[in-house]
Amino acid sequence: MRNISKSGNYSDSLNNFVINEVPNGSKCLDVGCWTGNLGVALIKEKKCRIDGLDVDNKVLTKARKAGYEKTYLVNLNNDNYSLKNINDKYDLIIFADVLEHLINPIEILQDFKKKLTPDGKIIVSLPNIGFFLNRINLLIGKWEYRDFGCLDKTHLRFYTINTAKQLVESAGMEVLKVKPYNQFGILRYLNKFNNIIPSLLAYQTLIVAKLNRSNHIL
């Protein structure tokens, strides 16, 4: 069993649910790669080729040392950001708990989908603000930001499972799979019940989508 998280610390966490969706041998772009834990697992377990993108040069240096082939320093919350240095096309572009940190996530998805191969896909993971503990806290008047989790103090946007799906579709992608899930600690025991009331019992949701041929322009 891979390490999933230590005390909610993002820097040492792995998202098994994202990893399981990646086909062997894929060429991937890990958006918001940080120090590269996800890419290391994909390289070792799936024989993937991984490039990464992040806003911090120090973490990108660590990602390269960990096996990332190319890394890109880009601040996606800067109005003048550019992807012109990314010349490759990818089988998969991964947004693992990234889009909730961005000002214009639809625009970001629209830009990045141009970097997909014709049969390429995106994988998106987002926290579910509709999770029952968030609802209970809001009901009793609590909305307190934290260092990690659904109410991470760096989150700019919040999504339910349905609005996460709508986000991806609004960027002109065709959703192939929506998987509600729990990966942290005791919450993993709720996974067996996710098919009953996923909007209530899932802490996160994973979406796999492909290019929508009816409106995609290469």
Buried (B, 14 or more C-beta within 10 A) or exposed (E): EEEBBEEBEBEEBBBBBBBEBBEEEBBBBBBBBBBBBBBBBBBEEBEBBBBBBBBEEEBBEBBBEBBBBBBBEBEBEEEEBEBEEBEEBBBBBBBBBBBBBBEBBBEBBBBBBEBBBEEBBBBBBBBBBBBBEBEEBEEEEEEEEEEBBBBBEEBEBBBBBBBBBBBBBEBBBBBEEBBBBBBBEEBBEBBEEBEEEBBBBBBBBBBBBBBBEEEBEE
